[in-house]
Amino acid sequence: MSHIDTDKLSRYDQLIARNKAVMLRVCQLYARRDREQARDLYQDISLRLWVDMDTFKQQSSEATWVWRLAVNLALDRRGLELRRP
């Protein structure tokens, strides 16, 4: 069984709670017509926040950092979809 860092989990839960509206807004903007894509994007954003939350350098507001991370993920996904045959 793996060790769960309860401090990180608590910080992550708080990060999501504070920025859920930002995350949902990006999903709404970039996956307007497809609920499944919006759900997938939300999960991708959530996972990326977990992985990258310790890299936040506080050079901008937390909401700005989350917005940029979410938008970049959305644009990456869109680029991949456009390249598919």
FENBELJO-V72690 format. One record per run of one state. SS is the DSSP state (H for helix, E for strand, L for the rest). FROM is the first residue (numbers start at 1). LEN is the number of residues. Records with the same first field share a line. If there is no record, write none. Layout:
BEGIN
SS = FROM-LEN  FROM-LEN
END
This chain:
BEGIN
L = 1-5  31-4  56-6  84-2
H = 6-25  35-21  62-22
END
